Amino acid sequence: MLRDYEMALIVDTQLSDEGVDETVKGYETLLGEQGASIVDVDRWGARKLAYEIRKRPQGNYTFITFQAEPDKVQVIDRACRLDENVLRHLILLAEVPLKQVSEEEEDAQEDSSEDALEATEEVEADDLEEEEESA
Amino acid sequence: MNRGRVKVCRFCEDKAVFISYKEERVLRRFVTERGKVIPRRMTGTCARHQRGLVRAIKRARHIALMPYVAESVR
């Protein structure tokens, strides 16, 4: 079963910009090879590190969200660990479900209004929903 | 911090379901200048959100968005 993952990569900025791009692309292709489908690539670019990693004061941040088989994640993790150009990495199950986030929220709201048996209570629930939207 | 006043969990107010380790700006309010996590009794965060918060802070530390220890006091 495919699961949603997100991955943070900190690439060494000692590399040229092209080098950083290449490294990130490398992981995109690796993900592809492992049968993962990339949902989103979020490049933050160079950023100062909160503490030095391997004497580097800054790193290039990239966040990739993807769907993959759980056993393939090991392969990706290993690749990151062996890669000297990657200062730090983190692979997590995605915090928010990647798709249907809005749909699920709607479902939850529908459930709450179904629980309200009386019509007046349903109206109240609707009011609450509107407040949430405007907030 | 404002003692005596009942504090409400900030994340409950926001109806936050999860707390992201990427939002360093949010997390930084819940650590001291030194980078230590501020206890629940000071911030009023509810137990559930404090757990999520701590997890987020630890993740943020790992990817160097936040310090484990901040030596220089800003």
N, CA and C atoms of all chains as a GROMACS GRO file, in nm:
protein
  627
    1MET      N    1   0.084  -0.121   0.000
    1MET     CA    2   0.000   0.000   0.000
    1MET      C    3   0.087   0.125   0.000
    2LEU      N    4   0.052   0.216  -0.083
    2LEU     CA    5   0.129   0.342  -0.088
    2LEU      C    6   0.099   0.426   0.035
    3ARG      N    7   0.203   0.488   0.084
    3ARG     CA    8   0.181   0.579   0.197
    3ARG      C    9   0.238   0.716   0.163
    4ASP      N   10   0.189   0.814   0.236
    4ASP     CA   11   0.234   0.952   0.211
    4ASP      C   12   0.355   0.983   0.298
    5TYR      N   13   0.458   1.033   0.234
    5TYR     CA   14   0.577   1.069   0.308
    5TYR      C   15   0.616   1.211   0.278
    6GLU      N   16   0.692   1.267   0.370
    6GLU     CA   17   0.758   1.391   0.337
    6GLU      C   18   0.902   1.382   0.383
    7MET      N   19   0.984   1.451   0.308
    7MET     CA   20   1.126   1.434   0.325
    7MET      C   21   1.190   1.571   0.326
    8ALA      N   22   1.277   1.591   0.422
    8ALA     CA   23   1.352   1.716   0.428
    8ALA      C   24   1.497   1.685   0.394
    9LEU      N   25   1.553   1.764   0.306
    9LEU     CA   26   1.692   1.745   0.263
    9LEU      C   27   1.768   1.874   0.289
   10ILE      N   28   1.881   1.864   0.352
   10ILE     CA   29   1.969   1.981   0.361
   10ILE      C   30   2.094   1.950   0.281
   11VAL      N   31   2.108   2.021   0.170
   11VAL     CA   32   2.221   1.997   0.081
   11VAL      C   33   2.332   2.098   0.114
   12ASP      N   34   2.454   2.050   0.103
   12ASP     CA   35   2.571   2.132   0.128
   12ASP      C   36   2.577   2.251   0.032
   13THR      N   37   2.590   2.371   0.087
   13THR     CA   38   2.596   2.488  -0.001
   13THR      C   39   2.738   2.515  -0.051
   14GLN      N   40   2.832   2.433  -0.007
   14GLN     CA   41   2.967   2.444  -0.065
   14GLN      C   42   2.962   2.409  -0.213
   15LEU      N   43   2.862   2.329  -0.250
   15LEU     CA   44   2.842   2.297  -0.391
   15LEU      C   45   2.795   2.423  -0.462
   16SER      N   46   2.817   2.425  -0.592
   16SER     CA   47   2.762   2.535  -0.670
   16SER      C   48   2.610   2.521  -0.673
   17ASP      N   49   2.544   2.628  -0.716
   17ASP     CA   50   2.398   2.622  -0.726
   17ASP      C   51   2.354   2.506  -0.814
   18GLU      N   52   2.431   2.487  -0.923
   18GLU     CA   53   2.396   2.377  -1.014
   18GLU      C   54   2.414   2.243  -0.942
   19GLY      N   55   2.521   2.238  -0.862
   19GLY     CA   56   2.548   2.115  -0.787
   19GLY      C   57   2.434   2.080  -0.694
   20VAL      N   58   2.381   2.183  -0.628
   20VAL     CA   59   2.269   2.163  -0.535
   20VAL      C   60   2.148   2.114  -0.615
   21ASP      N   61   2.120   2.184  -0.726
   21ASP     CA   62   2.007   2.145  -0.809
   21ASP      C   63   2.019   2.001  -0.854
   22GLU      N   64   2.142   1.966  -0.896
   22GLU     CA   65   2.166   1.830  -0.944
   22GLU      C   66   2.138   1.728  -0.834
   23THR      N   67   2.186   1.758  -0.715
   23THR     CA   68   2.166   1.666  -0.603
   23THR      C   69   2.018   1.644  -0.578
   24VAL      N   70   1.943   1.755  -0.575
   24VAL     CA   71   1.799   1.744  -0.550
   24VAL      C   72   1.732   1.665  -0.663
   25LYS      N   73   1.772   1.698  -0.788
   25LYS     CA   74   1.716   1.625  -0.902
   25LYS      C   75   1.746   1.477  -0.889
   26GLY      N   76   1.869   1.448  -0.842
   26GLY     CA   77   1.911   1.310  -0.823
   26GLY      C   78   1.812   1.235  -0.735
   27TYR      N   79   1.768   1.303  -0.629
   27TYR     CA   80   1.674   1.236  -0.538
   27TYR      C   81   1.536   1.224  -0.601
   28GLU      N   82   1.502   1.323  -0.684
   28GLU     CA   83   1.373   1.312  -0.753
   28GLU      C   84   1.372   1.191  -0.844
   29THR      N   85   1.484   1.171  -0.917
   29THR     CA   86   1.489   1.054  -1.006
   29THR      C   87   1.495   0.925  -0.926
   30LEU      N   88   1.571   0.929  -0.814
   30LEU     CA   89   1.578   0.810  -0.729
   30LEU      C   90   1.439   0.770  -0.681
   31LEU      N   91   1.362   0.871  -0.641
   31LEU     CA   92   1.225   0.844  -0.597
   31LEU      C   93   1.145   0.781  -0.710
   32GLY      N   94   1.166   0.836  -0.828
   32GLY     CA   95   1.096   0.782  -0.945
   32GLY      C   96   1.133   0.636  -0.967
   33GLU      N   97   1.264   0.608  -0.956
   33GLU     CA   98   1.311   0.471  -0.977
   33GLU      C   99   1.251   0.376  -0.874
   34GLN      N  100   1.227   0.427  -0.755
   34GLN     CA  101   1.173   0.342  -0.649
   34GLN      C  102   1.020   0.333  -0.656
   35GLY      N  103   0.965   0.382  -0.763
   35GLY     CA  104   0.821   0.370  -0.782
   35GLY      C  105   0.740   0.468  -0.701
   36ALA      N  106   0.807   0.574  -0.655
   36ALA     CA  107   0.736   0.675  -0.577
   36ALA      C  108   0.684   0.783  -0.671
   37SER      N  109   0.569   0.839  -0.636
   37SER     CA  110   0.520   0.952  -0.714
   37SER      C  111   0.534   1.078  -0.630
   38ILE      N  112   0.602   1.175  -0.688
   38ILE     CA  113   0.629   1.300  -0.616
   38ILE      C  114   0.506   1.389  -0.623
   39VAL      N  115   0.464   1.436  -0.508
   39VAL     CA  116   0.346   1.520  -0.502
   39VAL      C  117   0.386   1.667  -0.509
   40ASP      N  118   0.492   1.698  -0.436
   40ASP     CA  119   0.532   1.839  -0.430
   40ASP      C  120   0.679   1.849  -0.394
   41VAL      N  121   0.745   1.948  -0.454
   41VAL     CA  122   0.883   1.977  -0.417
   41VAL      C  123   0.888   2.123  -0.372
   42ASP      N  124   0.926   2.143  -0.249
   42ASP     CA  125   0.928   2.278  -0.192
   42ASP      C  126   1.072   2.317  -0.165
   43ARG      N  127   1.124   2.408  -0.248
   43ARG     CA  128   1.264   2.449  -0.231
   43ARG      C  129   1.268   2.576  -0.148
   44TRP      N  130   1.332   2.567  -0.033
   44TRP     CA  131   1.348   2.686   0.050
   44TRP      C  132   1.474   2.762   0.013
   45GLY      N  133   1.567   2.694  -0.048
   45GLY     CA  134   1.694   2.756  -0.083
   45GLY      C  135   1.789   2.761   0.035
   46ALA      N  136   1.894   2.840   0.021
   46ALA     CA  137   1.996   2.846   0.125
   46ALA      C  138   1.941   2.915   0.248
   47ARG      N  139   1.979   2.863   0.364
   47ARG     CA  140   1.927   2.914   0.488
   47ARG      C  141   2.034   2.890   0.594
   48LYS      N  142   2.040   2.980   0.686
   48LYS     CA  143   2.138   2.963   0.794
   48LYS      C  144   2.094   2.849   0.884
   49LEU      N  145   2.187   2.764   0.921
   49LEU     CA  146   2.155   2.654   1.011
   49LEU      C  147   2.155   2.704   1.155
   50ALA      N  148   2.069   2.644   1.237
   50ALA     CA  149   2.062   2.685   1.377
   50ALA      C  150   2.191   2.648   1.450
   51TYR      N  151   2.259   2.548   1.398
   51TYR     CA  152   2.390   2.510   1.452
   51TYR      C  153   2.469   2.452   1.337
   52GLU      N  154   2.599   2.454   1.350
   52GLU     CA  155   2.682   2.405   1.240
   52GLU      C  156   2.671   2.254   1.226
   53ILE      N  157   2.659   2.211   1.103
   53ILE     CA  158   2.665   2.068   1.074
   53ILE      C  159   2.787   2.047   0.987
   54ARG      N  160   2.874   1.962   1.029
   54ARG     CA  161   3.002   1.940   0.959
   54ARG      C  162   3.069   2.072   0.924
   55LYS      N  163   3.070   2.162   1.020
   55LYS     CA  164   3.137   2.292   1.009
   55LYS      C  165   3.071   2.387   0.909
   56ARG      N  166   2.956   2.347   0.857
   56ARG     CA  167   2.890   2.435   0.760
   56ARG      C  168   2.790   2.525   0.833
   57PRO      N  169   2.799   2.655   0.810
   57PRO     CA  170   2.705   2.746   0.877
   57PRO      C  171   2.569   2.753   0.807
   58GLN      N  172   2.563   2.712   0.682
   58GLN     CA  173   2.434   2.718   0.613
   58GLN      C  174   2.411   2.596   0.524
   59GLY      N  175   2.287   2.579   0.487
   59GLY     CA  176   2.252   2.466   0.404
   59GLY      C  177   2.136   2.501   0.313
   60ASN      N  178   2.118   2.420   0.211
   60ASN     CA  179   2.011   2.444   0.115
   60ASN      C  180   1.896   2.348   0.144
   61TYR      N  181   1.782   2.404   0.182
   61TYR     CA  182   1.669   2.323   0.226
   61TYR      C  183   1.575   2.287   0.111
   62THR      N  184   1.534   2.162   0.110
   62THR     CA  185   1.432   2.118   0.015
   62THR      C  186   1.337   2.023   0.087
   63PHE      N  187   1.210   2.040   0.062
   63PHE     CA  188   1.111   1.948   0.118
   63PHE      C  189   1.037   1.880   0.003
   64ILE      N  190   1.036   1.749   0.004
   64ILE     CA  191   0.968   1.674  -0.101
   64ILE      C  192   0.857   1.591  -0.037
   65THR      N  193   0.738   1.604  -0.088
   65THR     CA  194   0.632   1.515  -0.043
   65THR      C  195   0.606   1.414  -0.153
   66PHE      N  196   0.591   1.290  -0.115
   66PHE     CA  197   0.576   1.184  -0.215
   66PHE      C  198   0.497   1.068  -0.159
   67GLN      N  199   0.454   0.983  -0.249
   67GLN     CA  200   0.385   0.860  -0.210
   67GLN      C  201   0.474   0.744  -0.249
   68ALA      N  202   0.491   0.650  -0.158
   68ALA     CA  203   0.578   0.537  -0.190
   68ALA      C  204   0.540   0.417  -0.106
   69GLU      N  205   0.594   0.302  -0.148
   69GLU     CA  206   0.579   0.181  -0.067
   69GLU      C  207   0.673   0.193   0.053
   70PRO      N  208   0.626   0.151   0.171
   70PRO     CA  209   0.707   0.166   0.291
   70PRO      C  210   0.848   0.106   0.281
   71ASP      N  211   0.863  -0.007   0.213
   71ASP     CA  212   0.995  -0.070   0.210
   71ASP      C  213   1.094   0.006   0.120
   72LYS      N  214   1.041   0.091   0.033
   72LYS     CA  215   1.130   0.168  -0.054
   72LYS      C  216   1.194   0.285   0.021
   73VAL      N  217   1.130   0.324   0.129
   73VAL     CA  218   1.179   0.439   0.204
   73VAL      C  219   1.318   0.411   0.259
   74GLN      N  220   1.340   0.287   0.299
   74GLN     CA  221   1.472   0.247   0.348
   74GLN      C  222   1.581   0.276   0.247
   75VAL      N  223   1.551   0.244   0.121
   75VAL     CA  224   1.648   0.264   0.015
   75VAL      C  225   1.683   0.412   0.004
   76ILE      N  226   1.579   0.494   0.010
   76ILE     CA  227   1.599   0.638  -0.003
   76ILE      C  228   1.676   0.692   0.116
   77ASP      N  229   1.640   0.644   0.234
   77ASP     CA  230   1.707   0.687   0.356
   77ASP      C  231   1.855   0.653   0.350
   78ARG      N  232   1.883   0.533   0.303
   78ARG     CA  233   2.022   0.488   0.294
   78ARG      C  234   2.100   0.575   0.197
   79ALA      N  235   2.039   0.606   0.084
   79ALA     CA  236   2.105   0.690  -0.016
   79ALA      C  237   2.141   0.826   0.045
   80CYS      N  238   2.049   0.882   0.125
   80CYS     CA  239   2.075   1.011   0.188
   80CYS      C  240   2.191   1.001   0.285
   81ARG      N  241   2.192   0.892   0.358
   81ARG     CA  242   2.295   0.878   0.461
   81ARG      C  243   2.433   0.863   0.401
   82LEU      N  244   2.439   0.797   0.286
   82LEU     CA  245   2.569   0.775   0.222
   82LEU      C  246   2.615   0.896   0.143
   83ASP      N  247   2.525   0.986   0.115
   83ASP     CA  248   2.556   1.099   0.028
   83ASP      C  249   2.625   1.210   0.108
   84GLU      N  250   2.747   1.238   0.069
   84GLU     CA  251   2.823   1.340   0.144
   84GLU      C  252   2.769   1.480   0.119
   85ASN      N  253   2.697   1.498   0.011
   85ASN     CA  254   2.643   1.631  -0.019
   85ASN      C  255   2.518   1.664   0.063
   86VAL      N  256   2.466   1.562   0.126
   86VAL     CA  257   2.348   1.585   0.210
   86VAL      C  258   2.395   1.600   0.355
   87LEU      N  259   2.376   1.721   0.408
   87LEU     CA  260   2.420   1.747   0.545
   87LEU      C  261   2.328   1.679   0.644
   88ARG      N  262   2.199   1.682   0.617
   88ARG     CA  263   2.102   1.627   0.710
   88ARG      C  264   1.978   1.592   0.629
   89HIS      N  265   1.910   1.489   0.670
   89HIS     CA  266   1.784   1.456   0.604
   89HIS      C  267   1.687   1.401   0.706
   90LEU      N  268   1.561   1.403   0.668
   90LEU     CA  269   1.456   1.355   0.757
   90LEU      C  270   1.342   1.305   0.670
   91ILE      N  271   1.304   1.182   0.691
   91ILE     CA  272   1.190   1.127   0.616
   91ILE      C  273   1.081   1.089   0.716
   92LEU      N  274   0.964   1.142   0.693
   92LEU     CA  275   0.854   1.122   0.786
   92LEU      C  276   0.729   1.081   0.711
   93LEU      N  277   0.641   1.013   0.781
   93LEU     CA  278   0.506   0.999   0.727
   93LEU      C  279   0.447   1.139   0.725
   94ALA      N  280   0.380   1.172   0.617
   94ALA     CA  281   0.329   1.308   0.603
   94ALA      C  282   0.237   1.342   0.719
   95GLU      N  283   0.253   1.463   0.769
   95GLU     CA  284   0.176   1.505   0.885
   95GLU      C  285   0.028   1.520   0.851
   96VAL      N  286   0.005   1.577   0.733
   96VAL     CA  287  -0.132   1.594   0.687
   96VAL      C  288  -0.149   1.499   0.569
   97PRO      N  289  -0.260   1.432   0.560
   97PRO     CA  290  -0.283   1.352   0.439
   97PRO      C  291  -0.268   1.442   0.316
   98LEU      N  292  -0.197   1.392   0.217
   98LEU     CA  293  -0.160   1.478   0.106
   98LEU      C  294  -0.279   1.521   0.023
   99LYS      N  295  -0.372   1.429   0.003
   99LYS     CA  296  -0.486   1.466  -0.079
   99LYS      C  297  -0.611   1.459   0.005
  100GLN      N  298  -0.712   1.515  -0.048
  100GLN     CA  299  -0.845   1.510   0.016
  100GLN      C  300  -0.844   1.570   0.156
  101VAL      N  301  -0.752   1.661   0.179
  101VAL     CA  302  -0.749   1.726   0.310
  101VAL      C  303  -0.878   1.803   0.333
  102SER      N  304  -0.917   1.882   0.231
  102SER     CA  305  -1.037   1.964   0.246
  102SER      C  306  -1.162   1.876   0.252
  103GLU      N  307  -1.161   1.768   0.174
  103GLU     CA  308  -1.278   1.679   0.174
  103GLU      C  309  -1.302   1.618   0.310
  104GLU      N  310  -1.193   1.576   0.374
  104GLU     CA  311  -1.208   1.513   0.505
  104GLU      C  312  -1.264   1.611   0.607
  105GLU      N  313  -1.219   1.735   0.596
  105GLU     CA  314  -1.271   1.835   0.688
  105GLU      C  315  -1.421   1.852   0.669
  106GLU      N  316  -1.462   1.850   0.544
  106GLU     CA  317  -1.605   1.863   0.516
  106GLU      C  318  -1.682   1.746   0.574
  107ASP      N  319  -1.624   1.627   0.560
  107ASP     CA  320  -1.689   1.507   0.614
  107ASP      C  321  -1.709   1.521   0.764
  108ALA      N  322  -1.606   1.566   0.832
  108ALA     CA  323  -1.613   1.579   0.977
  108ALA      C  324  -1.726   1.674   1.016
  109GLN      N  325  -1.738   1.780   0.939
  109GLN     CA  326  -1.842   1.877   0.970
  109GLN      C  327  -1.980   1.819   0.943
  110GLU      N  328  -1.990   1.741   0.837
  110GLU     CA  329  -2.118   1.677   0.808
  110GLU      C  330  -2.160   1.584   0.921
  111ASP      N  331  -2.060   1.508   0.971
  111ASP     CA  332  -2.088   1.416   1.081
  111ASP      C  333  -2.144   1.491   1.201
  112SER      N  334  -2.083   1.603   1.232
  112SER     CA  335  -2.125   1.675   1.351
  112SER      C  336  -2.268   1.727   1.335
  113SER      N  337  -2.303   1.765   1.211
  113SER     CA  338  -2.439   1.816   1.192
  113SER      C  339  -2.540   1.701   1.191
  114GLU      N  340  -2.494   1.582   1.149
  114GLU     CA  341  -2.583   1.466   1.154
  114GLU      C  342  -2.616   1.427   1.297
  115ASP      N  343  -2.517   1.444   1.384
  115ASP     CA  344  -2.539   1.411   1.524
  115ASP      C  345  -2.647   1.500   1.585
  116ALA      N  346  -2.652   1.621   1.539
  116ALA     CA  347  -2.754   1.712   1.590
  116ALA      C  348  -2.889   1.670   1.532
  117LEU      N  349  -2.976   1.619   1.620
  117LEU     CA  350  -3.101   1.564   1.571
  117LEU      C  351  -3.201   1.673   1.536
  118GLU      N  352  -3.205   1.776   1.619
  118GLU     CA  353  -3.304   1.880   1.594
  118GLU      C  354  -3.254   1.982   1.492
  119ALA      N  355  -3.352   2.035   1.422
  119ALA     CA  356  -3.317   2.127   1.314
  119ALA      C  357  -3.244   2.250   1.365
  120THR      N  358  -3.287   2.297   1.482
  120THR     CA  359  -3.224   2.417   1.536
  120THR      C  360  -3.076   2.393   1.564
  121GLU      N  361  -3.047   2.276   1.614
  121GLU     CA  362  -2.907   2.244   1.643
  121GLU      C  363  -2.825   2.242   1.514
  122GLU      N  364  -2.889   2.194   1.409
  122GLU     CA  365  -2.818   2.193   1.281
  122GLU      C  366  -2.786   2.333   1.235
  123VAL      N  367  -2.879   2.423   1.257
  123VAL     CA  368  -2.857   2.562   1.219
  123VAL      C  369  -2.737   2.618   1.296
  124GLU      N  370  -2.734   2.585   1.424
  124GLU     CA  371  -2.621   2.631   1.506
  124GLU      C  372  -2.489   2.580   1.451
  125ALA      N  373  -2.491   2.453   1.412
  125ALA     CA  374  -2.369   2.395   1.358
  125ALA      C  375  -2.326   2.470   1.232
  126ASP      N  376  -2.426   2.504   1.149
  126ASP     CA  377  -2.395   2.578   1.027
  126ASP      C  378  -2.332   2.713   1.060
  127ASP      N  379  -2.391   2.779   1.162
  127ASP     CA  380  -2.336   2.908   1.203
  127ASP      C  381  -2.190   2.894   1.243
  128LEU      N  382  -2.162   2.789   1.318
  128LEU     CA  383  -2.025   2.766   1.362
  128LEU      C  384  -1.933   2.750   1.243
  129GLU      N  385  -1.982   2.676   1.144
  129GLU     CA  386  -1.900   2.654   1.025
  129GLU      C  387  -1.866   2.786   0.957
  130GLU      N  388  -1.967   2.872   0.950
  130GLU     CA  389  -1.944   3.000   0.885
  130GLU      C  390  -1.841   3.083   0.961
  131GLU      N  391  -1.851   3.077   1.094
  131GLU     CA  392  -1.754   3.150   1.176
  131GLU      C  393  -1.613   3.101   1.150
  132GLU      N  394  -1.602   2.970   1.139
  132GLU     CA  395  -1.471   2.912   1.112
  132GLU      C  396  -1.415   2.963   0.980
  133GLU      N  397  -1.502   2.969   0.882
  133GLU     CA  398  -1.455   3.011   0.750
  133GLU      C  399  -1.411   3.156   0.751
  134SER      N  400  -1.488   3.240   0.823
  134SER     CA  401  -1.452   3.381   0.822
  134SER      C  402  -1.328   3.407   0.907
  135ALA      N  403  -1.305   3.321   1.008
  135ALA     CA  404  -1.190   3.344   1.096
  135ALA      C  405  -1.058   3.324   1.023
  136MET      N  406   0.582   3.519   3.337
  136MET     CA  407   0.466   3.523   3.247
  136MET      C  408   0.341   3.548   3.328
  137ASN      N  409   0.237   3.594   3.263
  137ASN     CA  410   0.116   3.637   3.332
  137ASN      C  411   0.055   3.528   3.419
  138ARG      N  412   0.092   3.533   3.545
  138ARG     CA  413   0.041   3.435   3.642
  138ARG      C  414  -0.097   3.476   3.689
  139GLY      N  415  -0.171   3.378   3.741
  139GLY     CA  416  -0.300   3.410   3.799
  139GLY      C  417  -0.411   3.413   3.696
  140ARG      N  418  -0.374   3.439   3.570
  140ARG     CA  419  -0.477   3.443   3.467
  140ARG      C  420  -0.486   3.303   3.406
  141VAL      N  421  -0.608   3.263   3.377
  141VAL     CA  422  -0.623   3.133   3.314
  141VAL      C  423  -0.583   3.145   3.168
  142LYS      N  424  -0.487   3.062   3.129
  142LYS     CA  425  -0.441   3.069   2.991
  142LYS      C  426  -0.504   2.956   2.911
  143VAL      N  427  -0.533   2.984   2.788
  143VAL     CA  428  -0.593   2.884   2.702
  143VAL      C  429  -0.487   2.840   2.602
  144CYS      N  430  -0.493   2.712   2.571
  144CYS     CA  431  -0.399   2.657   2.475
  144CYS      C  432  -0.410   2.730   2.342
  145ARG      N  433  -0.300   2.784   2.295
  145ARG     CA  434  -0.302   2.861   2.171
  145ARG      C  435  -0.343   2.776   2.052
  146PHE      N  436  -0.303   2.650   2.055
  146PHE     CA  437  -0.331   2.565   1.939
  146PHE      C  438  -0.478   2.525   1.937
  147CYS      N  439  -0.536   2.509   2.056
  147CYS     CA  440  -0.679   2.478   2.060
  147CYS      C  441  -0.760   2.597   2.006
  148GLU      N  442  -0.716   2.716   2.043
  148GLU     CA  443  -0.783   2.836   1.993
  148GLU      C  444  -0.781   2.840   1.841
  149ASP      N  445  -0.667   2.803   1.786
  149ASP     CA  446  -0.652   2.804   1.640
  149ASP      C  447  -0.715   2.682   1.575
  150LYS      N  448  -0.766   2.591   1.658
  150LYS     CA  449  -0.819   2.465   1.609
  150LYS      C  450  -0.715   2.387   1.528
  151ALA      N  451  -0.591   2.396   1.575
  151ALA     CA  452  -0.483   2.328   1.504
  151ALA      C  453  -0.491   2.178   1.531
  152VAL      N  454  -0.482   2.101   1.423
  152VAL     CA  455  -0.486   1.956   1.438
  152VAL      C  456  -0.345   1.903   1.461
  153PHE      N  457  -0.251   1.962   1.391
  153PHE     CA  458  -0.112   1.919   1.408
  153PHE      C  459  -0.024   2.043   1.407
  154ILE      N  460   0.096   2.025   1.456
  154ILE     CA  461   0.189   2.136   1.465
  154ILE      C  462   0.310   2.102   1.378
  155SER      N  463   0.336   2.187   1.283
  155SER     CA  464   0.440   2.155   1.186
  155SER      C  465   0.578   2.194   1.235
  156TYR      N  466   0.674   2.105   1.212
  156TYR     CA  467   0.813   2.135   1.250
  156TYR      C  468   0.874   2.239   1.157
  157LYS      N  469   0.807   2.267   1.047
  157LYS     CA  470   0.864   2.362   0.952
  157LYS      C  471   0.836   2.506   0.991
  158GLU      N  472   0.736   2.524   1.074
  158GLU     CA  473   0.702   2.661   1.112
  158GLU      C  474   0.780   2.703   1.235
  159GLU      N  475   0.903   2.737   1.206
  159GLU     CA  476   0.995   2.770   1.314
  159GLU      C  477   0.946   2.890   1.393
  160ARG      N  478   0.882   2.982   1.323
  160ARG     CA  479   0.838   3.105   1.390
  160ARG      C  480   0.736   3.077   1.501
  161VAL      N  481   0.649   2.979   1.473
  161VAL     CA  482   0.550   2.941   1.575
  161VAL      C  483   0.620   2.872   1.691
  162LEU      N  484   0.708   2.778   1.655
  162LEU     CA  485   0.773   2.697   1.758
  162LEU      C  486   0.858   2.781   1.851
  163ARG      N  487   0.919   2.885   1.795
  163ARG     CA  488   1.015   2.960   1.875
  163ARG      C  489   0.951   3.026   1.998
  164ARG      N  490   0.821   3.048   1.992
  164ARG     CA  491   0.754   3.107   2.108
  164ARG      C  492   0.750   3.012   2.225
  165PHE      N  493   0.770   2.885   2.199
  165PHE     CA  494   0.754   2.786   2.305
  165PHE      C  495   0.887   2.732   2.354
  166VAL      N  496   0.994   2.801   2.321
  166VAL     CA  497   1.124   2.766   2.376
  166VAL      C  498   1.186   2.891   2.437
  167THR      N  499   1.276   2.869   2.532
  167THR     CA  500   1.344   2.981   2.595
  167THR      C  501   1.453   3.034   2.502
  168GLU      N  502   1.515   3.142   2.543
  168GLU     CA  503   1.626   3.196   2.464
  168GLU      C  504   1.735   3.093   2.443
  169ARG      N  505   1.747   3.009   2.543
  169ARG     CA  506   1.850   2.904   2.537
  169ARG      C  507   1.807   2.788   2.448
  170GLY      N  508   1.682   2.785   2.413
  170GLY     CA  509   1.635   2.679   2.326
  170GLY      C  510   1.564   2.566   2.398
  171LYS      N  511   1.543   2.583   2.529
  171LYS     CA  512   1.474   2.479   2.604
  171LYS      C  513   1.322   2.494   2.589
  172VAL      N  514   1.253   2.382   2.590
  172VAL     CA  515   1.108   2.384   2.577
  172VAL      C  516   1.048   2.446   2.703
  173ILE      N  517   0.956   2.538   2.686
  173ILE     CA  518   0.890   2.601   2.800
  173ILE      C  519   0.778   2.510   2.849
  174PRO      N  520   0.772   2.486   2.981
  174PRO     CA  521   0.673   2.392   3.033
  174PRO      C  522   0.530   2.439   3.009
  175ARG      N  523   0.444   2.343   3.005
  175ARG     CA  524   0.302   2.363   2.984
  175ARG      C  525   0.240   2.460   3.083
  176ARG      N  526   0.288   2.452   3.208
  176ARG     CA  527   0.227   2.535   3.311
  176ARG      C  528   0.254   2.683   3.286
  177MET      N  529   0.357   2.712   3.207
  177MET     CA  530   0.388   2.851   3.176
  177MET      C  531   0.309   2.900   3.054
  178THR      N  532   0.295   2.814   2.959
  178THR     CA  533   0.236   2.858   2.833
  178THR      C  534   0.086   2.830   2.824
  179GLY      N  535   0.037   2.738   2.908
  179GLY     CA  536  -0.105   2.707   2.904
  179GLY      C  537  -0.144   2.612   2.792
  180THR      N  538  -0.046   2.558   2.722
  180THR     CA  539  -0.075   2.463   2.616
  180THR      C  540  -0.138   2.336   2.675
  181CYS      N  541  -0.236   2.282   2.608
  181CYS     CA  542  -0.300   2.162   2.659
  181CYS      C  543  -0.209   2.042   2.637
  182ALA      N  544  -0.237   1.933   2.707
  182ALA     CA  545  -0.147   1.818   2.705
  182ALA      C  546  -0.128   1.764   2.564
  183ARG      N  547  -0.237   1.753   2.492
  183ARG     CA  548  -0.227   1.696   2.358
  183ARG      C  549  -0.140   1.780   2.268
  184HIS      N  550  -0.163   1.911   2.272
  184HIS     CA  551  -0.086   1.997   2.184
  184HIS      C  552   0.058   2.011   2.230
  185GLN      N  553   0.081   2.001   2.361
  185GLN     CA  554   0.219   2.006   2.408
  185GLN      C  555   0.298   1.887   2.353
  186ARG      N  556   0.233   1.773   2.348
  186ARG     CA  557   0.300   1.654   2.293
  186ARG      C  558   0.338   1.677   2.148
  187GLY      N  559   0.240   1.728   2.072
  187GLY     CA  560   0.266   1.755   1.931
  187GLY      C  561   0.374   1.860   1.915
  188LEU      N  562   0.368   1.958   2.002
  188LEU     CA  563   0.464   2.069   1.998
  188LEU      C  564   0.605   2.019   2.021
  189VAL      N  565   0.620   1.936   2.122
  189VAL     CA  566   0.752   1.883   2.156
  189VAL      C  567   0.806   1.801   2.039
  190ARG      N  568   0.719   1.722   1.980
  190ARG     CA  569   0.764   1.642   1.866
  190ARG      C  570   0.811   1.734   1.754
  191ALA      N  571   0.734   1.838   1.729
  191ALA     CA  572   0.771   1.932   1.623
  191ALA      C  573   0.904   2.001   1.654
  192ILE      N  574   0.921   2.038   1.779
  192ILE     CA  575   1.045   2.106   1.816
  192ILE      C  576   1.164   2.014   1.796
  193LYS      N  577   1.148   1.889   1.835
  193LYS     CA  578   1.259   1.795   1.820
  193LYS      C  579   1.293   1.772   1.674
  194ARG      N  580   1.192   1.766   1.592
  194ARG     CA  581   1.217   1.749   1.449
  194ARG      C  582   1.286   1.872   1.393
  195ALA      N  583   1.238   1.988   1.435
  195ALA     CA  584   1.297   2.113   1.387
  195ALA      C  585   1.443   2.122   1.429
  196ARG      N  586   1.473   2.071   1.546
  196ARG     CA  587   1.613   2.072   1.590
  196ARG      C  588   1.697   1.981   1.502
  197HIS      N  589   1.643   1.867   1.470
  197HIS     CA  590   1.719   1.772   1.390
  197HIS      C  591   1.760   1.832   1.255
  198ILE      N  592   1.669   1.900   1.191
  198ILE     CA  593   1.705   1.957   1.061
  198ILE      C  594   1.755   2.101   1.075
  199ALA      N  595   1.803   2.134   1.194
  199ALA     CA  596   1.875   2.259   1.218
  199ALA      C  597   1.793   2.384   1.191
  200LEU      N  598   1.661   2.373   1.206
  200LEU     CA  599   1.580   2.494   1.199
  200LEU      C  600   1.581   2.564   1.334
  201MET      N  601   1.602   2.482   1.438
  201MET     CA  602   1.608   2.538   1.574
  201MET      C  603   1.731   2.480   1.642
  202PRO      N  604   1.783   2.554   1.741
  202PRO     CA  605   1.902   2.504   1.809
  202PRO      C  606   1.868   2.401   1.917
  203TYR      N  607   1.960   2.310   1.940
  203TYR     CA  608   1.948   2.223   2.058
  203TYR      C  609   1.985   2.305   2.181
  204VAL      N  610   2.095   2.377   2.167
  204VAL     CA  611   2.137   2.471   2.272
  204VAL      C  612   2.178   2.600   2.204
  205ALA      N  613   2.127   2.711   2.250
  205ALA     CA  614   2.170   2.839   2.198
  205ALA      C  615   2.268   2.898   2.298
  206GLU      N  616   2.390   2.914   2.256
  206GLU     CA  617   2.493   2.961   2.349
  206GLU      C  618   2.481   3.111   2.372
  207SER      N  619   2.478   3.185   2.260
  207SER     CA  620   2.472   3.330   2.275
  207SER      C  621   2.328   3.372   2.303
  208VAL      N  622   2.312   3.457   2.403
  208VAL     CA  623   2.178   3.505   2.434
  208VAL      C  624   2.147   3.623   2.342
  209ARG      N  625   2.039   3.605   2.265
  209ARG     CA  626   2.007   3.709   2.166
  209ARG      C  627   1.950   3.833   2.231
   0.00000   0.00000   0.00000
